[in-house]
Amino acid sequence: MKIEIITPEKKVFEGDIKSVRVPGKKGSFQVLKDHAPIVSTLENGQVIMVDMDGKESTFEINGGVIEVKANKIILLADSVK
């Protein structure tokens, strides 16, 4: 899957991943390959990604929106620490 993490100031990350866990408004959820299309609002919290080599990366976000469609993920964050 491809992911882009974008803030109003810049593109924070772009690359291929195996999975991502995000802090949804109604609880955290994980996105894996071939996930159903979804648009969801996000709360403050951790975004945990696993890359193609199995390495985990973490970003701290302050709210935002995620869109998942056809194995492409766009995460628009208010800010990333």
KAZI-V509895 format. One record per backbone hydrogen bond with DSSP energy under -0.5 kcal/mol. CO is the residue of the C=O (numbers start at 1). NH is the residue of the N-H. If there is no record, write none. Layout:
co,nh
CO,NH
CO,NH
//
This chain:
co,nh
1,17
2,73
3,15
4,6
4,75
5,12
5,13
6,77
10,7
10,12
13,5
15,3
16,52
18,33
19,50
20,31
21,48
22,24
22,29
23,43
24,27
27,24
29,22
31,20
32,35
38,68
40,66
41,25
42,64
45,61
46,48
47,49
47,59
48,21
49,57
50,18
50,19
51,54
55,51
57,49
59,47
59,61
60,81
61,45
61,63
63,78
64,42
65,76
66,40
67,74
68,38
69,72
71,2
72,69
73,4
73,75
74,67
74,76
75,6
75,77
76,65
79,62
//
